[in-house]
Amino acid sequence: MNRQHQSFMDESKKYTQINRNFLRGMNAINRENADLTRSFNGLHQTVMKAGTLDVATKELMALACAIVTGCESCIAMHTDAALRAGATREAFQETLSVAVLMGGGPALTYATKAVEAFDEFSG
């Protein structure tokens, strides 16, 4: 079984902890490769700021990509950010539908993780 599926099967994980672990890892990378993290963070800030699309919409788009690619850290981060930007549960559910359309069965599997993250961050 690959690491991605082992991670998926660990039902004790909480998405706030996944966010903390991700940030801890990014800080560790930053200590030794600040150019990389500074560049990535700059790209992230540029892309995710409000423009023609509002921040909530952009975060939901990123969430759909996270579901399709099976990235739990990304699911946690973009679900939390979408909620903080004002995304509704209805918009979240439509995002899951688009992700499943584009990613098929594997995306549906990771959409269940996004629901867990949404419930955790909104509760």
LUMLO-568738 format. One record per residue: residue in one letter; x, y, z of N, C-alpha, C in turn. Coordinates in nm, 3 decimals, m for minus. Last residue first. Layout:
+--------+---------+---------+---------+---------+---------+---------+---------+---------+---------+
! residu !      nx !      ny !      nz !     cax !     cay !     caz !      cx !      cy !      cz !
+--------+---------+---------+---------+---------+---------+---------+---------+---------+---------+
!      A !       X !       Y !       Z !       X !       Y !       Z !       X !       Y !       Z !
...
+--------+---------+---------+---------+---------+---------+---------+---------+---------+---------+
//
This chain:
+--------+---------+---------+---------+---------+---------+---------+---------+---------+---------+
! residu !      nx !      ny !      nz !     cax !     cay !     caz !      cx !      cy !      cz !
+--------+---------+---------+---------+---------+---------+---------+---------+---------+---------+
!      G !  m1.716 !   2.380 !   1.260 !  m1.779 !   2.345 !   1.387 !  m1.715 !   2.404 !   1.501 !
!      S !  m1.566 !   2.428 !   1.041 !  m1.686 !   2.510 !   1.058 !  m1.754 !   2.487 !   1.193 !
!      F !  m1.359 !   2.242 !   1.057 !  m1.326 !   2.384 !   1.058 !  m1.448 !   2.472 !   1.080 !
!      E !  m1.508 !   1.997 !   1.053 !  m1.417 !   2.030 !   1.163 !  m1.390 !   2.180 !   1.170 !
!      D !  m1.649 !   2.011 !   0.814 !  m1.722 !   1.999 !   0.941 !  m1.634 !   2.036 !   1.059 !
!      F !  m1.432 !   2.025 !   0.635 !  m1.530 !   2.132 !   0.642 !  m1.603 !   2.129 !   0.775 !
!      A !  m1.310 !   1.772 !   0.683 !  m1.237 !   1.896 !   0.711 !  m1.333 !   2.013 !   0.724 !
!      E !  m1.514 !   1.600 !   0.597 !  m1.466 !   1.592 !   0.735 !  m1.394 !   1.721 !   0.773 !
!      V !  m1.523 !   1.681 !   0.328 !  m1.641 !   1.698 !   0.413 !  m1.599 !   1.694 !   0.560 !
!      A !  m1.270 !   1.598 !   0.245 !  m1.300 !   1.740 !   0.245 !  m1.423 !   1.769 !   0.331 !
!      K !  m1.303 !   1.324 !   0.260 !  m1.208 !   1.388 !   0.351 !  m1.234 !   1.538 !   0.358 !
!      T !  m1.480 !   1.288 !   0.051 !  m1.526 !   1.255 !   0.186 !  m1.432 !   1.317 !   0.290 !
!      A !  m1.317 !   1.352 !  m0.161 !  m1.423 !   1.447 !  m0.127 !  m1.478 !   1.416 !   0.012 !
!      Y !  m1.165 !   1.124 !  m0.190 !  m1.104 !   1.238 !  m0.120 !  m1.206 !   1.347 !  m0.090 !
!      T !  m1.360 !   0.969 !  m0.325 !  m1.300 !   0.921 !  m0.201 !  m1.239 !   1.036 !  m0.123 !
!      L !  m1.399 !   1.123 !  m0.550 !  m1.510 !   1.104 !  m0.458 !  m1.458 !   1.056 !  m0.323 !
!      A !  m1.151 !   1.090 !  m0.672 !  m1.187 !   1.222 !  m0.621 !  m1.304 !   1.212 !  m0.523 !
!      P !  m1.168 !   0.818 !  m0.746 !  m1.068 !   0.861 !  m0.648 !  m1.100 !   0.999 !  m0.590 !
!      G !  m1.392 !   0.837 !  m0.936 !  m1.401 !   0.766 !  m0.809 !  m1.295 !   0.807 !  m0.707 !
!      G !  m1.337 !   1.159 !  m1.097 !  m1.396 !   1.027 !  m1.086 !  m1.397 !   0.971 !  m0.944 !
!      G !  m1.246 !   1.416 !  m1.148 !  m1.152 !   1.318 !  m1.095 !  m1.207 !   1.179 !  m1.076 !
!      M !  m1.452 !   1.574 !  m1.246 !  m1.322 !   1.579 !  m1.314 !  m1.228 !   1.468 !  m1.268 !
!      L !  m1.664 !   1.512 !  m1.073 !  m1.682 !   1.505 !  m1.218 !  m1.547 !   1.493 !  m1.288 !
!      V !  m1.542 !   1.575 !  m0.830 !  m1.575 !   1.435 !  m0.859 !  m1.598 !   1.416 !  m1.009 !
!      A !  m1.523 !   1.855 !  m0.857 !  m1.403 !   1.774 !  m0.836 !  m1.429 !   1.628 !  m0.871 !
!      V !  m1.793 !   1.925 !  m0.877 !  m1.703 !   1.951 !  m0.989 !  m1.578 !   1.864 !  m0.978 !
!      S !  m1.880 !   1.846 !  m0.620 !  m1.939 !   1.788 !  m0.741 !  m1.849 !   1.806 !  m0.862 !
!      L !  m1.732 !   2.012 !  m0.452 !  m1.711 !   1.866 !  m0.447 !  m1.765 !   1.800 !  m0.573 !
!      T !  m1.853 !   2.254 !  m0.524 !  m1.711 !   2.233 !  m0.552 !  m1.679 !   2.084 !  m0.550 !
!      E !  m2.103 !   2.217 !  m0.412 !  m2.091 !   2.228 !  m0.558 !  m1.947 !   2.206 !  m0.602 !
!      Q !  m2.028 !   2.219 !  m0.141 !  m2.084 !   2.098 !  m0.200 !  m2.078 !   2.101 !  m0.353 !
!      F !  m1.942 !   2.489 !  m0.117 !  m1.850 !   2.379 !  m0.089 !  m1.900 !   2.251 !  m0.155 !
!      A !  m2.180 !   2.620 !  m0.158 !  m2.072 !   2.638 !  m0.255 !  m1.969 !   2.527 !  m0.240 !
!      E !  m2.312 !   2.527 !   0.075 !  m2.368 !   2.499 !  m0.057 !  m2.260 !   2.514 !  m0.165 !
!      R !  m2.158 !   2.631 !   0.281 !  m2.164 !   2.486 !   0.265 !  m2.216 !   2.450 !   0.127 !
!      T !  m1.976 !   2.918 !   0.156 !  m2.089 !   2.853 !   0.221 !  m2.081 !   2.702 !   0.203 !
!      A !  m1.687 !   3.115 !   0.219 !  m1.753 !   3.009 !   0.139 !  m1.866 !   2.946 !   0.221 !
!      G !  m1.538 !   3.311 !   0.352 !  m1.683 !   3.325 !   0.341 !  m1.755 !   3.221 !   0.257 !
!      A !  m1.277 !   3.279 !   0.411 !  m1.308 !   3.377 !   0.306 !  m1.458 !   3.389 !   0.281 !
!      R !  m1.285 !   3.072 !   0.590 !  m1.246 !   3.203 !   0.641 !  m1.277 !   3.313 !   0.540 !
!      L !  m1.349 !   2.868 !   0.405 !  m1.444 !   2.907 !   0.510 !  m1.413 !   3.045 !   0.564 !
!      A !  m1.111 !   2.865 !   0.259 !  m1.239 !   2.893 !   0.192 !  m1.344 !   2.937 !   0.294 !
!      A !  m0.923 !   2.790 !   0.454 !  m0.913 !   2.922 !   0.391 !  m1.044 !   2.961 !   0.322 !
!      D !  m1.013 !   2.528 !   0.511 !  m1.006 !   2.629 !   0.616 !  m1.006 !   2.768 !   0.555 !
!      T !  m0.976 !   2.415 !   0.256 !  m1.108 !   2.415 !   0.319 !  m1.114 !   2.523 !   0.426 !
!      H !  m0.702 !   2.449 !   0.217 !  m0.794 !   2.525 !   0.132 !  m0.938 !   2.520 !   0.184 !
!      M !  m0.588 !   2.283 !   0.422 !  m0.553 !   2.424 !   0.410 !  m0.658 !   2.503 !   0.331 !
!      A !  m0.705 !   2.027 !   0.373 !  m0.718 !   2.095 !   0.502 !  m0.697 !   2.245 !   0.486 !
!      I !  m0.624 !   1.980 !   0.108 !  m0.766 !   1.979 !   0.143 !  m0.787 !   2.056 !   0.273 !
!      C !  m0.347 !   1.983 !   0.142 !  m0.410 !   2.088 !   0.061 !  m0.560 !   2.095 !   0.089 !
!      S !  m0.319 !   1.752 !   0.293 !  m0.273 !   1.880 !   0.349 !  m0.338 !   1.995 !   0.274 !
!      E !  m0.418 !   1.560 !   0.109 !  m0.490 !   1.589 !   0.233 !  m0.447 !   1.720 !   0.297 !
!      C !  m0.448 !   1.535 !  m0.218 !  m0.355 !   1.598 !  m0.123 !  m0.431 !   1.639 !   0.003 !
!      G !  m0.560 !   1.429 !  m0.458 !  m0.549 !   1.348 !  m0.337 !  m0.450 !   1.404 !  m0.236 !
!      T !  m0.620 !   1.565 !  m0.687 !  m0.483 !   1.515 !  m0.675 !  m0.461 !   1.433 !  m0.548 !
!      V !  m0.888 !   1.627 !  m0.639 !  m0.855 !   1.549 !  m0.758 !  m0.714 !   1.490 !  m0.747 !
!      I !  m0.862 !   1.784 !  m0.407 !  m0.940 !   1.659 !  m0.404 !  m0.899 !   1.569 !  m0.520 !
!      A !  m0.714 !   1.999 !  m0.504 !  m0.660 !   1.917 !  m0.395 !  m0.732 !   1.782 !  m0.388 !
!      C !  m0.893 !   2.110 !  m0.688 !  m0.765 !   2.053 !  m0.735 !  m0.705 !   1.961 !  m0.630 !
!      A !  m1.088 !   2.195 !  m0.508 !  m1.122 !   2.096 !  m0.611 !  m0.996 !   2.030 !  m0.665 !
!      L !  m0.936 !   2.387 !  m0.365 !  m0.987 !   2.268 !  m0.297 !  m1.023 !   2.159 !  m0.398 !
!      A !  m0.903 !   2.579 !  m0.561 !  m0.784 !   2.508 !  m0.511 !  m0.826 !   2.381 !  m0.438 !
!      M !  m1.169 !   2.659 !  m0.578 !  m1.103 !   2.601 !  m0.695 !  m0.980 !   2.522 !  m0.653 !
!      L !  m1.199 !   2.763 !  m0.322 !  m1.279 !   2.646 !  m0.360 !  m1.221 !   2.579 !  m0.485 !
!      E !  m1.027 !   2.980 !  m0.343 !  m0.997 !   2.874 !  m0.247 !  m1.076 !   2.747 !  m0.278 !
!      K !  m1.163 !   3.130 !  m0.536 !  m1.029 !   3.079 !  m0.565 !  m0.992 !   2.966 !  m0.470 !
!      T !  m1.396 !   3.190 !  m0.391 !  m1.404 !   3.112 !  m0.515 !  m1.268 !   3.052 !  m0.549 !
!      A !  m1.287 !   3.346 !  m0.183 !  m1.358 !   3.221 !  m0.152 !  m1.365 !   3.132 !  m0.276 !
!      V !  m1.183 !   3.569 !  m0.324 !  m1.093 !   3.476 !  m0.256 !  m1.162 !   3.343 !  m0.227 !
!      D !  m1.342 !   3.622 !  m0.648 !  m1.318 !   3.652 !  m0.508 !  m1.233 !   3.541 !  m0.443 !
!      L !  m1.217 !   3.704 !  m0.970 !  m1.274 !   3.603 !  m0.879 !  m1.244 !   3.642 !  m0.735 !
!      T !  m1.088 !   3.934 !  m1.037 !  m1.217 !   3.908 !  m1.098 !  m1.292 !   3.802 !  m1.018 !
!      G !  m0.953 !   3.926 !  m0.721 !  m0.944 !   3.991 !  m0.852 !  m1.081 !   3.981 !  m0.914 !
!      A !  m0.794 !   3.861 !  m0.416 !  m0.917 !   3.889 !  m0.489 !  m0.886 !   3.965 !  m0.618 !
!      K !  m0.513 !   3.635 !  m0.419 !  m0.578 !   3.761 !  m0.381 !  m0.701 !   3.783 !  m0.469 !
!      M !  m0.389 !   3.405 !  m0.511 !  m0.507 !   3.389 !  m0.427 !  m0.571 !   3.519 !  m0.382 !
!      V !  m0.164 !   3.481 !  m0.662 !  m0.274 !   3.409 !  m0.726 !  m0.401 !   3.414 !  m0.643 !
!      T !  m0.001 !   3.611 !  m0.471 !  m0.040 !   3.678 !  m0.595 !  m0.164 !   3.612 !  m0.656 !
!      Q !   0.035 !   3.414 !  m0.273 !  m0.031 !   3.542 !  m0.240 !  m0.079 !   3.614 !  m0.365 !
!      H !   0.170 !   3.216 !  m0.427 !   0.042 !   3.187 !  m0.360 !  m0.033 !   3.317 !  m0.330 !
!      L !   0.404 !   3.351 !  m0.499 !   0.312 !   3.304 !  m0.602 !   0.173 !   3.280 !  m0.542 !
!      G !   0.510 !   3.387 !  m0.240 !   0.478 !   3.503 !  m0.324 !   0.381 !   3.466 !  m0.435 !
!      N !   0.548 !   3.122 !  m0.163 !   0.453 !   3.205 !  m0.089 !   0.414 !   3.329 !  m0.168 !
!      F !   0.748 !   3.049 !  m0.349 !   0.618 !   2.982 !  m0.350 !   0.513 !   3.067 !  m0.279 !
!      S !   0.955 !   3.225 !  m0.270 !   0.901 !   3.227 !  m0.406 !   0.763 !   3.165 !  m0.413 !
!      R !   0.995 !   3.146 !  m0.005 !   0.960 !   3.285 !  m0.035 !   0.898 !   3.294 !  m0.174 !
!      T !   1.071 !   2.879 !  m0.041 !   0.945 !   2.909 !   0.028 !   0.901 !   3.053 !   0.002 !
!      L !   1.314 !   2.914 !  m0.189 !   1.204 !   2.832 !  m0.239 !   1.072 !   2.873 !  m0.173 !
!      D !   1.469 !   3.075 !  m0.021 !   1.435 !   3.122 !  m0.155 !   1.315 !   3.045 !  m0.212 !
!      A !   1.510 !   2.918 !   0.207 !   1.419 !   3.033 !   0.215 !   1.380 !   3.085 !   0.077 !
!      N !   1.596 !   2.657 !   0.297 !   1.573 !   2.691 !   0.157 !   1.471 !   2.805 !   0.148 !
!      E !   1.617 !   2.617 !   0.568 !   1.729 !   2.576 !   0.483 !   1.715 !   2.618 !   0.338 !
!      R !   1.386 !   2.722 !   0.678 !   1.513 !   2.744 !   0.747 !   1.633 !   2.712 !   0.658 !
!      N !   1.185 !   2.622 !   0.509 !   1.222 !   2.763 !   0.503 !   1.357 !   2.790 !   0.570 !
!      I !   1.156 !   2.361 !   0.599 !   1.212 !   2.384 !   0.465 !   1.262 !   2.528 !   0.456 !
!      A !   1.040 !   2.423 !   0.847 !   1.166 !   2.349 !   0.842 !   1.234 !   2.368 !   0.705 !
!      N !   0.805 !   2.547 !   0.765 !   0.903 !   2.623 !   0.842 !   1.039 !   2.555 !   0.840 !
!      M !   0.680 !   2.329 !   0.642 !   0.718 !   2.445 !   0.561 !   0.821 !   2.530 !   0.634 !
!      G !   0.635 !   2.170 !   0.870 !   0.722 !   2.123 !   0.762 !   0.769 !   2.237 !   0.674 !
!      R !   0.455 !   2.334 !   1.005 !   0.581 !   2.296 !   1.070 !   0.681 !   2.250 !   0.965 !
!      L !   0.247 !   2.333 !   0.821 !   0.317 !   2.459 !   0.849 !   0.451 !   2.432 !   0.918 !
!      F !   0.174 !   2.060 !   0.836 !   0.217 !   2.119 !   0.710 !   0.298 !   2.246 !   0.736 !
!      N !   0.094 !   2.043 !   1.104 !   0.207 !   1.963 !   1.056 !   0.263 !   2.019 !   0.925 !
!      R !  m0.129 !   2.216 !   1.102 !  m0.013 !   2.245 !   1.187 !   0.111 !   2.171 !   1.137 !
!      N !  m0.298 !   2.075 !   0.922 !  m0.252 !   2.211 !   0.891 !  m0.127 !   2.246 !   0.971 !
!      I !  m0.334 !   1.842 !   1.072 !  m0.272 !   1.832 !   0.940 !  m0.219 !   1.970 !   0.899 !
!      Q !  m0.472 !   1.953 !   1.285 !  m0.339 !   1.899 !   1.308 !  m0.264 !   1.883 !   1.176 !
!      T !  m0.708 !   2.016 !   1.159 !  m0.632 !   2.125 !   1.219 !  m0.489 !   2.078 !   1.246 !
!      Y !  m0.791 !   1.760 !   1.087 !  m0.745 !   1.851 !   0.983 !  m0.674 !   1.974 !   1.039 !
!      K !  m0.678 !   1.468 !   1.246 !  m0.766 !   1.584 !   1.248 !  m0.708 !   1.688 !   1.153 !
!      K !  m0.662 !   1.116 !   1.226 !  m0.608 !   1.248 !   1.191 !  m0.717 !   1.354 !   1.200 !
!      S !  m0.773 !   0.871 !   1.259 !  m0.755 !   0.951 !   1.379 !  m0.703 !   1.091 !   1.350 !
!      E !  m0.779 !   0.724 !   1.027 !  m0.900 !   0.800 !   1.059 !  m0.884 !   0.886 !   1.184 !
!      D !  m0.578 !   0.651 !   0.794 !  m0.559 !   0.688 !   0.933 !  m0.672 !   0.781 !   0.975 !
!      M !  m0.614 !   0.620 !   0.524 !  m0.680 !   0.524 !   0.610 !  m0.663 !   0.556 !   0.758 !
!      F !  m0.455 !   0.816 !   0.409 !  m0.600 !   0.826 !   0.397 !  m0.671 !   0.736 !   0.497 !
!      S !  m0.201 !   0.715 !   0.461 !  m0.243 !   0.838 !   0.524 !  m0.395 !   0.850 !   0.523 !
!      Q !  m0.209 !   0.493 !   0.291 !  m0.191 !   0.472 !   0.435 !  m0.238 !   0.596 !   0.510 !
!      H !  m0.231 !   0.622 !   0.046 !  m0.345 !   0.546 !   0.096 !  m0.330 !   0.512 !   0.243 !
!      Q !   0.020 !   0.745 !   0.034 !  m0.100 !   0.825 !   0.021 !  m0.220 !   0.749 !   0.078 !
!      R !   0.202 !   0.532 !   0.045 !   0.191 !   0.625 !   0.157 !   0.061 !   0.705 !   0.153 !
!      N !   0.056 !   0.222 !  m0.085 !   0.141 !   0.340 !  m0.090 !   0.112 !   0.436 !   0.025 !
!      M !   0.085 !  m0.118 !   0.000 !   0.000 !   0.000 !   0.000 !   0.089 !   0.124 !   0.000 !
+--------+---------+---------+---------+---------+---------+---------+---------+---------+---------+
//
